[in-house]
Amino acid sequence: MDTLMWEAKAAEGRGAELLRWVLDEGVRAIADPAVRTEVFVAGDRVVVIAVADEPPRRLPDPPEELIARAPHAWPFTRVNIAT
């Protein structure tokens, strides 16, 4: 598994704070020159996708007051498509 998708749902009205935490704390916790990290938002959800040659570390859990439920994380294996 070389890709991690992590998703958290913000507590009511806390989406901007959750995004700030992800950018300041969550992504920094998995920072590594060998890991490409992208962050996405959709409404009250924040998604992080981390891709590396080795399994990337999992993001830490955000402060409980920022989330509506525990974050979910899924490991994936990248598929190379030959054209």
mmCIF file as gemmi writes it, N, C-alpha and C atoms, coordinates in Angstrom:
data_model
loop_
_atom_site.group_PDB
_atom_site.id
_atom_site.type_symbol
_atom_site.label_atom_id
_atom_site.label_alt_id
_atom_site.label_comp_id
_atom_site.label_asym_id
_atom_site.label_entity_id
_atom_site.label_seq_id
_atom_site.pdbx_PDB_ins_code
_atom_site.Cartn_x
_atom_site.Cartn_y
_atom_site.Cartn_z
_atom_site.occupancy
_atom_site.B_iso_or_equiv
_atom_site.pdbx_formal_charge
_atom_site.auth_seq_id
_atom_site.auth_asym_id
_atom_site.pdbx_PDB_model_num
ATOM 1 N N . MET Axp A 1 ? 0.841 -1.167 0 1 0 ? 1 A 1
ATOM 2 C CA . MET Axp A 1 ? 0 0 0 1 0 ? 1 A 1
ATOM 3 C C . MET Axp A 1 ? 0.893 1.239 0 1 0 ? 1 A 1
ATOM 4 N N . ASP Axp A 2 ? 0.709 2.073 -0.998 1 0 ? 2 A 1
ATOM 5 C CA . ASP Axp A 2 ? 1.576 3.244 -1.122 1 0 ? 2 A 1
ATOM 6 C C . ASP Axp A 2 ? 0.809 4.559 -1.143 1 0 ? 2 A 1
ATOM 7 N N . THR Axp A 3 ? -0.501 4.487 -0.946 1 0 ? 3 A 1
ATOM 8 C CA . THR Axp A 3 ? -1.327 5.687 -0.964 1 0 ? 3 A 1
ATOM 9 C C . THR Axp A 3 ? -2.28 5.644 0.231 1 0 ? 3 A 1
ATOM 10 N N . LEU Axp A 4 ? -2.424 6.781 0.881 1 0 ? 4 A 1
ATOM 11 C CA . LEU Axp A 4 ? -3.347 6.891 1.996 1 0 ? 4 A 1
ATOM 12 C C . LEU Axp A 4 ? -4.367 7.964 1.677 1 0 ? 4 A 1
ATOM 13 N N . MET Axp A 5 ? -5.643 7.627 1.853 1 0 ? 5 A 1
ATOM 14 C CA . MET Axp A 5 ? -6.698 8.633 1.77 1 0 ? 5 A 1
ATOM 15 C C . MET Axp A 5 ? -7.277 8.773 3.17 1 0 ? 5 A 1
ATOM 16 N N . TRP Axp A 6 ? -7.275 9.996 3.673 1 0 ? 6 A 1
ATOM 17 C CA . TRP Axp A 6 ? -7.749 10.31 5.027 1 0 ? 6 A 1
ATOM 18 C C . TRP Axp A 6 ? -8.865 11.321 4.899 1 0 ? 6 A 1
ATOM 19 N N . GLU Axp A 7 ? -9.973 11.103 5.622 1 0 ? 7 A 1
ATOM 20 C CA . GLU Axp A 7 ? -11.13 11.997 5.512 1 0 ? 7 A 1
ATOM 21 C C . GLU Axp A 7 ? -11.691 12.271 6.892 1 0 ? 7 A 1
ATOM 22 N N . ALA Axp A 8 ? -11.993 13.556 7.134 1 0 ? 8 A 1
ATOM 23 C CA . ALA Axp A 8 ? -12.619 13.946 8.4 1 0 ? 8 A 1
ATOM 24 C C . ALA Axp A 8 ? -13.799 14.859 8.111 1 0 ? 8 A 1
ATOM 25 N N . LYS Axp A 9 ? -14.847 14.705 8.909 1 0 ? 9 A 1
ATOM 26 C CA . LYS Axp A 9 ? -16.028 15.557 8.806 1 0 ? 9 A 1
ATOM 27 C C . LYS Axp A 9 ? -15.991 16.546 9.967 1 0 ? 9 A 1
ATOM 28 N N . ALA Axp A 10 ? -16.098 17.822 9.638 1 0 ? 10 A 1
ATOM 29 C CA . ALA Axp A 10 ? -16.017 18.865 10.659 1 0 ? 10 A 1
ATOM 30 C C . ALA Axp A 10 ? -17.275 18.903 11.518 1 0 ? 10 A 1
ATOM 31 N N . ALA Axp A 11 ? -17.098 19.283 12.759 1 0 ? 11 A 1
ATOM 32 C CA . ALA Axp A 11 ? -18.239 19.573 13.627 1 0 ? 11 A 1
ATOM 33 C C . ALA Axp A 11 ? -18.965 20.788 13.048 1 0 ? 11 A 1
ATOM 34 N N . GLU Axp A 12 ? -20.22 20.929 13.396 1 0 ? 12 A 1
ATOM 35 C CA . GLU Axp A 12 ? -21.051 22.027 12.886 1 0 ? 12 A 1
ATOM 36 C C . GLU Axp A 12 ? -20.339 23.372 13.016 1 0 ? 12 A 1
ATOM 37 N N . GLY Axp A 13 ? -20.169 24.05 11.884 1 0 ? 13 A 1
ATOM 38 C CA . GLY Axp A 13 ? -19.567 25.378 11.872 1 0 ? 13 A 1
ATOM 39 C C . GLY Axp A 13 ? -18.065 25.423 12.075 1 0 ? 13 A 1
ATOM 40 N N . ARG Axp A 14 ? -17.386 24.259 12.065 1 0 ? 14 A 1
ATOM 41 C CA . ARG Axp A 14 ? -15.947 24.213 12.358 1 0 ? 14 A 1
ATOM 42 C C . ARG Axp A 14 ? -15.101 23.822 11.152 1 0 ? 14 A 1
ATOM 43 N N . GLY Axp A 15 ? -15.685 23.862 9.95 1 0 ? 15 A 1
ATOM 44 C CA . GLY Axp A 15 ? -14.964 23.431 8.753 1 0 ? 15 A 1
ATOM 45 C C . GLY Axp A 15 ? -13.684 24.192 8.495 1 0 ? 15 A 1
ATOM 46 N N . ALA Axp A 16 ? -13.705 25.507 8.626 1 0 ? 16 A 1
ATOM 47 C CA . ALA Axp A 16 ? -12.505 26.305 8.378 1 0 ? 16 A 1
ATOM 48 C C . ALA Axp A 16 ? -11.417 25.982 9.402 1 0 ? 16 A 1
ATOM 49 N N . GLU Axp A 17 ? -11.82 25.76 10.65 1 0 ? 17 A 1
ATOM 50 C CA . GLU Axp A 17 ? -10.845 25.422 11.687 1 0 ? 17 A 1
ATOM 51 C C . GLU Axp A 17 ? -10.235 24.039 11.451 1 0 ? 17 A 1
ATOM 52 N N . LEU Axp A 18 ? -11.073 23.09 11.017 1 0 ? 18 A 1
ATOM 53 C CA . LEU Axp A 18 ? -10.553 21.759 10.723 1 0 ? 18 A 1
ATOM 54 C C . LEU Axp A 18 ? -9.561 21.827 9.568 1 0 ? 18 A 1
ATOM 55 N N . LEU Axp A 19 ? -9.903 22.564 8.525 1 0 ? 19 A 1
ATOM 56 C CA . LEU Axp A 19 ? -8.98 22.703 7.398 1 0 ? 19 A 1
ATOM 57 C C . LEU Axp A 19 ? -7.667 23.322 7.863 1 0 ? 19 A 1
ATOM 58 N N . ARG Axp A 20 ? -7.717 24.357 8.681 1 0 ? 20 A 1
ATOM 59 C CA . ARG Axp A 20 ? -6.502 24.996 9.185 1 0 ? 20 A 1
ATOM 60 C C . ARG Axp A 20 ? -5.674 24.005 9.983 1 0 ? 20 A 1
ATOM 61 N N . TRP Axp A 21 ? -6.322 23.175 10.83 1 0 ? 21 A 1
ATOM 62 C CA . TRP Axp A 21 ? -5.602 22.174 11.605 1 0 ? 21 A 1
ATOM 63 C C . TRP Axp A 21 ? -4.923 21.17 10.668 1 0 ? 21 A 1
ATOM 64 N N . VAL Axp A 22 ? -5.661 20.712 9.654 1 0 ? 22 A 1
ATOM 65 C CA . VAL Axp A 22 ? -5.086 19.753 8.71 1 0 ? 22 A 1
ATOM 66 C C . VAL Axp A 22 ? -3.845 20.348 8.04 1 0 ? 22 A 1
ATOM 67 N N . LEU Axp A 23 ? -3.942 21.583 7.589 1 0 ? 23 A 1
ATOM 68 C CA . LEU Axp A 23 ? -2.812 22.214 6.9 1 0 ? 23 A 1
ATOM 69 C C . LEU Axp A 23 ? -1.64 22.483 7.843 1 0 ? 23 A 1
ATOM 70 N N . ASP Axp A 24 ? -1.926 22.923 9.063 1 0 ? 24 A 1
ATOM 71 C CA . ASP Axp A 24 ? -0.864 23.294 10.003 1 0 ? 24 A 1
ATOM 72 C C . ASP Axp A 24 ? -0.285 22.114 10.774 1 0 ? 24 A 1
ATOM 73 N N . GLU Axp A 25 ? -1.124 21.172 11.159 1 0 ? 25 A 1
ATOM 74 C CA . GLU Axp A 25 ? -0.692 20.083 12.035 1 0 ? 25 A 1
ATOM 75 C C . GLU Axp A 25 ? -0.707 18.713 11.352 1 0 ? 25 A 1
ATOM 76 N N . GLY Axp A 26 ? -1.82 18.382 10.735 1 0 ? 26 A 1
ATOM 77 C CA . GLY Axp A 26 ? -1.975 17.045 10.161 1 0 ? 26 A 1
ATOM 78 C C . GLY Axp A 26 ? -0.977 16.744 9.064 1 0 ? 26 A 1
ATOM 79 N N . VAL Axp A 27 ? -0.899 17.63 8.075 1 0 ? 27 A 1
ATOM 80 C CA . VAL Axp A 27 ? 0.019 17.4 6.952 1 0 ? 27 A 1
ATOM 81 C C . VAL Axp A 27 ? 1.474 17.472 7.425 1 0 ? 27 A 1
ATOM 82 N N . ARG Axp A 28 ? 1.741 18.361 8.361 1 0 ? 28 A 1
ATOM 83 C CA . ARG Axp A 28 ? 3.113 18.473 8.883 1 0 ? 28 A 1
ATOM 84 C C . ARG Axp A 28 ? 3.551 17.179 9.573 1 0 ? 28 A 1
ATOM 85 N N . ALA Axp A 29 ? 2.602 16.491 10.217 1 0 ? 29 A 1
ATOM 86 C CA . ALA Axp A 29 ? 2.925 15.25 10.924 1 0 ? 29 A 1
ATOM 87 C C . ALA Axp A 29 ? 3.366 14.136 9.978 1 0 ? 29 A 1
ATOM 88 N N . ILE Axp A 30 ? 2.948 14.203 8.722 1 0 ? 30 A 1
ATOM 89 C CA . ILE Axp A 30 ? 3.353 13.161 7.768 1 0 ? 30 A 1
ATOM 90 C C . ILE Axp A 30 ? 4.343 13.693 6.734 1 0 ? 30 A 1
ATOM 91 N N . ALA Axp A 31 ? 4.808 14.917 6.943 1 0 ? 31 A 1
ATOM 92 C CA . ALA Axp A 31 ? 5.713 15.542 5.97 1 0 ? 31 A 1
ATOM 93 C C . ALA Axp A 31 ? 6.97 14.701 5.772 1 0 ? 31 A 1
ATOM 94 N N . ASP Axp A 32 ? 7.303 14.546 4.518 1 0 ? 32 A 1
ATOM 95 C CA . ASP Axp A 32 ? 8.479 13.779 4.125 1 0 ? 32 A 1
ATOM 96 C C . ASP Axp A 32 ? 8.732 14.14 2.667 1 0 ? 32 A 1
ATOM 97 N N . PRO Axp A 33 ? 9.988 14.396 2.294 1 0 ? 33 A 1
ATOM 98 C CA . PRO Axp A 33 ? 10.249 14.746 0.902 1 0 ? 33 A 1
ATOM 99 C C . PRO Axp A 33 ? 9.8 13.676 -0.097 1 0 ? 33 A 1
ATOM 100 N N . ALA Axp A 34 ? 9.676 12.431 0.372 1 0 ? 34 A 1
ATOM 101 C CA . ALA Axp A 34 ? 9.285 11.341 -0.517 1 0 ? 34 A 1
ATOM 102 C C . ALA Axp A 34 ? 7.77 11.172 -0.605 1 0 ? 34 A 1
ATOM 103 N N . VAL Axp A 35 ? 7.022 11.996 0.113 1 0 ? 35 A 1
ATOM 104 C CA . VAL Axp A 35 ? 5.561 11.868 0.135 1 0 ? 35 A 1
ATOM 105 C C . VAL Axp A 35 ? 4.938 13.075 -0.551 1 0 ? 35 A 1
ATOM 106 N N . ARG Axp A 36 ? 4.104 12.81 -1.541 1 0 ? 36 A 1
ATOM 107 C CA . ARG Axp A 36 ? 3.33 13.874 -2.192 1 0 ? 36 A 1
ATOM 108 C C . ARG Axp A 36 ? 1.971 13.925 -1.509 1 0 ? 36 A 1
ATOM 109 N N . THR Axp A 37 ? 1.628 15.093 -0.995 1 0 ? 37 A 1
ATOM 110 C CA . THR Axp A 37 ? 0.397 15.243 -0.228 1 0 ? 37 A 1
ATOM 111 C C . THR Axp A 37 ? -0.499 16.288 -0.881 1 0 ? 37 A 1
ATOM 112 N N . GLU Axp A 38 ? -1.786 15.955 -1.015 1 0 ? 38 A 1
ATOM 113 C CA . GLU Axp A 38 ? -2.775 16.889 -1.543 1 0 ? 38 A 1
ATOM 114 C C . GLU Axp A 38 ? -3.938 16.962 -0.567 1 0 ? 38 A 1
ATOM 115 N N . VAL Axp A 39 ? -4.508 18.163 -0.428 1 0 ? 39 A 1
ATOM 116 C CA . VAL Axp A 39 ? -5.623 18.384 0.483 1 0 ? 39 A 1
ATOM 117 C C . VAL Axp A 39 ? -6.81 18.906 -0.326 1 0 ? 39 A 1
ATOM 118 N N . PHE Axp A 40 ? -7.999 18.367 -0.043 1 0 ? 40 A 1
ATOM 119 C CA . PHE Axp A 40 ? -9.222 18.74 -0.737 1 0 ? 40 A 1
ATOM 120 C C . PHE Axp A 40 ? -10.304 19.051 0.292 1 0 ? 40 A 1
ATOM 121 N N . VAL Axp A 41 ? -11.244 19.913 -0.075 1 0 ? 41 A 1
ATOM 122 C CA . VAL Axp A 41 ? -12.399 20.175 0.776 1 0 ? 41 A 1
ATOM 123 C C . VAL Axp A 41 ? -13.67 20.019 -0.04 1 0 ? 41 A 1
ATOM 124 N N . ALA Axp A 42 ? -14.721 19.569 0.633 1 0 ? 42 A 1
ATOM 125 C CA . ALA Axp A 42 ? -16.06 19.478 0.042 1 0 ? 42 A 1
ATOM 126 C C . ALA Axp A 42 ? -17.038 19.721 1.173 1 0 ? 42 A 1
ATOM 127 N N . GLY Axp A 43 ? -17.575 20.921 1.223 1 0 ? 43 A 1
ATOM 128 C CA . GLY Axp A 43 ? -18.493 21.258 2.307 1 0 ? 43 A 1
ATOM 129 C C . GLY Axp A 43 ? -17.79 21.175 3.644 1 0 ? 43 A 1
ATOM 130 N N . ASP Axp A 44 ? -18.283 20.298 4.523 1 0 ? 44 A 1
ATOM 131 C CA . ASP Axp A 44 ? -17.708 20.175 5.866 1 0 ? 44 A 1
ATOM 132 C C . ASP Axp A 44 ? -16.692 19.041 5.973 1 0 ? 44 A 1
ATOM 133 N N . ARG Axp A 45 ? -16.231 18.534 4.85 1 0 ? 45 A 1
ATOM 134 C CA . ARG Axp A 45 ? -15.272 17.42 4.854 1 0 ? 45 A 1
ATOM 135 C C . ARG Axp A 45 ? -13.918 17.868 4.319 1 0 ? 45 A 1
ATOM 136 N N . VAL Axp A 46 ? -12.879 17.3 4.925 1 0 ? 46 A 1
ATOM 137 C CA . VAL Axp A 46 ? -11.505 17.542 4.475 1 0 ? 46 A 1
ATOM 138 C C . VAL Axp A 46 ? -10.915 16.185 4.129 1 0 ? 46 A 1
ATOM 139 N N . VAL Axp A 47 ? -10.314 16.099 2.959 1 0 ? 47 A 1
ATOM 140 C CA . VAL Axp A 47 ? -9.689 14.866 2.495 1 0 ? 47 A 1
ATOM 141 C C . VAL Axp A 47 ? -8.213 15.135 2.226 1 0 ? 47 A 1
ATOM 142 N N . VAL Axp A 48 ? -7.381 14.222 2.685 1 0 ? 48 A 1
ATOM 143 C CA . VAL Axp A 48 ? -5.944 14.28 2.415 1 0 ? 48 A 1
ATOM 144 C C . VAL Axp A 48 ? -5.581 13.009 1.676 1 0 ? 48 A 1
ATOM 145 N N . ILE Axp A 49 ? -4.831 13.169 0.589 1 0 ? 49 A 1
ATOM 146 C CA . ILE Axp A 49 ? -4.306 12.018 -0.142 1 0 ? 49 A 1
ATOM 147 C C . ILE Axp A 49 ? -2.794 12.135 -0.118 1 0 ? 49 A 1
ATOM 148 N N . ALA Axp A 50 ? -2.151 11.099 0.391 1 0 ? 50 A 1
ATOM 149 C CA . ALA Axp A 50 ? -0.694 11.058 0.486 1 0 ? 50 A 1
ATOM 150 C C . ALA Axp A 50 ? -0.2 9.878 -0.336 1 0 ? 50 A 1
ATOM 151 N N . VAL Axp A 51 ? 0.744 10.147 -1.242 1 0 ? 51 A 1
ATOM 152 C CA . VAL Axp A 51 ? 1.264 9.122 -2.146 1 0 ? 51 A 1
ATOM 153 C C . VAL Axp A 51 ? 2.777 9.067 -1.991 1 0 ? 51 A 1
ATOM 154 N N . ALA Axp A 52 ? 3.303 7.856 -1.876 1 0 ? 52 A 1
ATOM 155 C CA . ALA Axp A 52 ? 4.75 7.661 -1.726 1 0 ? 52 A 1
ATOM 156 C C . ALA Axp A 52 ? 5.132 6.302 -2.298 1 0 ? 52 A 1
ATOM 157 N N . ASP Axp A 53 ? 6.418 6.013 -2.327 1 0 ? 53 A 1
ATOM 158 C CA . ASP Axp A 53 ? 6.863 4.69 -2.76 1 0 ? 53 A 1
ATOM 159 C C . ASP Axp A 53 ? 6.662 3.653 -1.654 1 0 ? 53 A 1
ATOM 160 N N . GLU Axp A 54 ? 6.684 4.101 -0.417 1 0 ? 54 A 1
ATOM 161 C CA . GLU Axp A 54 ? 6.44 3.252 0.749 1 0 ? 54 A 1
ATOM 162 C C . GLU Axp A 54 ? 5.134 3.716 1.394 1 0 ? 54 A 1
ATOM 163 N N . PRO Axp A 55 ? 4.529 2.92 2.247 1 0 ? 55 A 1
ATOM 164 C CA . PRO Axp A 55 ? 3.285 3.356 2.886 1 0 ? 55 A 1
ATOM 165 C C . PRO Axp A 55 ? 3.492 4.653 3.678 1 0 ? 55 A 1
ATOM 166 N N . PRO Axp A 56 ? 2.714 5.693 3.409 1 0 ? 56 A 1
ATOM 167 C CA . PRO Axp A 56 ? 2.831 6.925 4.174 1 0 ? 56 A 1
ATOM 168 C C . PRO Axp A 56 ? 2.264 6.755 5.584 1 0 ? 56 A 1
ATOM 169 N N . ARG Axp A 57 ? 2.746 7.577 6.502 1 0 ? 57 A 1
ATOM 170 C CA . ARG Axp A 57 ? 2.209 7.562 7.862 1 0 ? 57 A 1
ATOM 171 C C . ARG Axp A 57 ? 0.77 8.081 7.849 1 0 ? 57 A 1
ATOM 172 N N . ARG Axp A 58 ? -0.002 7.669 8.842 1 0 ? 58 A 1
ATOM 173 C CA . ARG Axp A 58 ? -1.385 8.137 9.004 1 0 ? 58 A 1
ATOM 174 C C . ARG Axp A 58 ? -1.367 9.476 9.726 1 0 ? 58 A 1
ATOM 175 N N . LEU Axp A 59 ? -2.256 10.359 9.354 1 0 ? 59 A 1
ATOM 176 C CA . LEU Axp A 59 ? -2.385 11.63 10.048 1 0 ? 59 A 1
ATOM 177 C C . LEU Axp A 59 ? -2.846 11.385 11.482 1 0 ? 59 A 1
ATOM 178 N N . PRO Axp A 60 ? -2.42 12.239 12.399 1 0 ? 60 A 1
ATOM 179 C CA . PRO Axp A 60 ? -2.95 12.125 13.764 1 0 ? 60 A 1
ATOM 180 C C . PRO Axp A 60 ? -4.418 12.538 13.774 1 0 ? 60 A 1
ATOM 181 N N . ASP Axp A 61 ? -5.124 12.168 14.822 1 0 ? 61 A 1
ATOM 182 C CA . ASP Axp A 61 ? -6.515 12.589 14.949 1 0 ? 61 A 1
ATOM 183 C C . ASP Axp A 61 ? -6.556 14.068 15.324 1 0 ? 61 A 1
ATOM 184 N N . PRO Axp A 62 ? -7.454 14.821 14.708 1 0 ? 62 A 1
ATOM 185 C CA . PRO Axp A 62 ? -7.607 16.235 15.063 1 0 ? 62 A 1
ATOM 186 C C . PRO Axp A 62 ? -8.264 16.376 16.439 1 0 ? 62 A 1
ATOM 187 N N . PRO Axp A 63 ? -8.224 17.565 17.018 1 0 ? 63 A 1
ATOM 188 C CA . PRO Axp A 63 ? -8.917 17.785 18.29 1 0 ? 63 A 1
ATOM 189 C C . PRO Axp A 63 ? -10.4 17.424 18.166 1 0 ? 63 A 1
ATOM 190 N N . GLU Axp A 64 ? -10.917 16.759 19.175 1 0 ? 64 A 1
ATOM 191 C CA . GLU Axp A 64 ? -12.297 16.262 19.122 1 0 ? 64 A 1
ATOM 192 C C . GLU Axp A 64 ? -13.321 17.35 18.871 1 0 ? 64 A 1
ATOM 193 N N . GLU Axp A 65 ? -13.076 18.554 19.357 1 0 ? 65 A 1
ATOM 194 C CA . GLU Axp A 65 ? -14.067 19.616 19.189 1 0 ? 65 A 1
ATOM 195 C C . GLU Axp A 65 ? -14.194 20.082 17.734 1 0 ? 65 A 1
ATOM 196 N N . LEU Axp A 66 ? -13.227 19.713 16.884 1 0 ? 66 A 1
ATOM 197 C CA . LEU Axp A 66 ? -13.271 20.115 15.481 1 0 ? 66 A 1
ATOM 198 C C . LEU Axp A 66 ? -13.994 19.118 14.589 1 0 ? 66 A 1
ATOM 199 N N . ILE Axp A 67 ? -14.26 17.911 15.081 1 0 ? 67 A 1
ATOM 200 C CA . ILE Axp A 67 ? -14.799 16.86 14.216 1 0 ? 67 A 1
ATOM 201 C C . ILE Axp A 67 ? -16.158 16.357 14.687 1 0 ? 67 A 1
ATOM 202 N N . ALA Axp A 68 ? -16.957 15.923 13.716 1 0 ? 68 A 1
ATOM 203 C CA . ALA Axp A 68 ? -18.277 15.369 14.001 1 0 ? 68 A 1
ATOM 204 C C . ALA Axp A 68 ? -18.201 13.873 14.318 1 0 ? 68 A 1
ATOM 205 N N . ARG Axp A 69 ? -17.139 13.236 13.878 1 0 ? 69 A 1
ATOM 206 C CA . ARG Axp A 69 ? -16.911 11.806 14.127 1 0 ? 69 A 1
ATOM 207 C C . ARG Axp A 69 ? -15.433 11.531 13.897 1 0 ? 69 A 1
ATOM 208 N N . ALA Axp A 70 ? -14.993 10.368 14.302 1 0 ? 70 A 1
ATOM 209 C CA . ALA Axp A 70 ? -13.579 10.011 14.11 1 0 ? 70 A 1
ATOM 210 C C . ALA Axp A 70 ? -13.237 10.004 12.619 1 0 ? 70 A 1
ATOM 211 N N . PRO Axp A 71 ? -12.039 10.458 12.249 1 0 ? 71 A 1
ATOM 212 C CA . PRO Axp A 71 ? -11.631 10.42 10.839 1 0 ? 71 A 1
ATOM 213 C C . PRO Axp A 71 ? -11.559 8.987 10.323 1 0 ? 71 A 1
ATOM 214 N N . HIS Axp A 72 ? -11.714 8.852 9.022 1 0 ? 72 A 1
ATOM 215 C CA . HIS Axp A 72 ? -11.555 7.56 8.35 1 0 ? 72 A 1
ATOM 216 C C . HIS Axp A 72 ? -10.27 7.611 7.529 1 0 ? 72 A 1
ATOM 217 N N . ALA Axp A 73 ? -9.593 6.481 7.441 1 0 ? 73 A 1
ATOM 218 C CA . ALA Axp A 73 ? -8.387 6.407 6.62 1 0 ? 73 A 1
ATOM 219 C C . ALA Axp A 73 ? -8.393 5.069 5.88 1 0 ? 73 A 1
ATOM 220 N N . TRP Axp A 74 ? -8.038 5.137 4.6 1 0 ? 74 A 1
ATOM 221 C CA . TRP Axp A 74 ? -7.993 3.95 3.759 1 0 ? 74 A 1
ATOM 222 C C . TRP Axp A 74 ? -6.644 3.878 3.061 1 0 ? 74 A 1
ATOM 223 N N . PRO Axp A 75 ? -5.954 2.741 3.163 1 0 ? 75 A 1
ATOM 224 C CA . PRO Axp A 75 ? -4.737 2.556 2.374 1 0 ? 75 A 1
ATOM 225 C C . PRO Axp A 75 ? -5.09 1.986 1.008 1 0 ? 75 A 1
ATOM 226 N N . PHE Axp A 76 ? -4.383 2.436 0 1 0 ? 76 A 1
ATOM 227 C CA . PHE Axp A 76 ? -4.584 1.966 -1.363 1 0 ? 76 A 1
ATOM 228 C C . PHE Axp A 76 ? -3.238 1.625 -1.989 1 0 ? 76 A 1
ATOM 229 N N . THR Axp A 77 ? -3.281 0.795 -2.999 1 0 ? 77 A 1
ATOM 230 C CA . THR Axp A 77 ? -2.106 0.531 -3.817 1 0 ? 77 A 1
ATOM 231 C C . THR Axp A 77 ? -2.325 1.186 -5.161 1 0 ? 77 A 1
ATOM 232 N N . ARG Axp A 78 ? -1.363 1.987 -5.571 1 0 ? 78 A 1
ATOM 233 C CA . ARG Axp A 78 ? -1.437 2.682 -6.869 1 0 ? 78 A 1
ATOM 234 C C . ARG Axp A 78 ? -1.377 1.657 -7.988 1 0 ? 78 A 1
ATOM 235 N N . VAL Axp A 79 ? -2.186 1.871 -9.014 1 0 ? 79 A 1
ATOM 236 C CA . VAL Axp A 79 ? -2.211 1.004 -10.189 1 0 ? 79 A 1
ATOM 237 C C . VAL Axp A 79 ? -1.643 1.792 -11.364 1 0 ? 79 A 1
ATOM 238 N N . ASN Axp A 80 ? -0.618 1.275 -11.965 1 0 ? 80 A 1
ATOM 239 C CA . ASN Axp A 80 ? -0.026 1.918 -13.14 1 0 ? 80 A 1
ATOM 240 C C . ASN Axp A 80 ? -0.704 1.365 -14.375 1 0 ? 80 A 1
ATOM 241 N N . ILE Axp A 81 ? -1.24 2.252 -15.179 1 0 ? 81 A 1
ATOM 242 C CA . ILE Axp A 81 ? -1.96 1.851 -16.381 1 0 ? 81 A 1
ATOM 243 C C . ILE Axp A 81 ? -1.05 2.066 -17.585 1 0 ? 81 A 1
ATOM 244 N N . ALA Axp A 82 ? -0.756 1.009 -18.269 1 0 ? 82 A 1
ATOM 245 C CA . ALA Axp A 82 ? 0.051 1.102 -19.495 1 0 ? 82 A 1
ATOM 246 C C . ALA Axp A 82 ? -0.877 1.45 -20.659 1 0 ? 82 A 1
ATOM 247 N N . THR Axp A 83 ? -0.474 2.459 -21.425 1 0 ? 83 A 1
ATOM 248 C CA . THR Axp A 83 ? -1.301 2.824 -22.582 1 0 ? 83 A 1
ATOM 249 C C . THR Axp A 83 ? -0.625 2.453 -23.875 1 0 ? 83 A 1
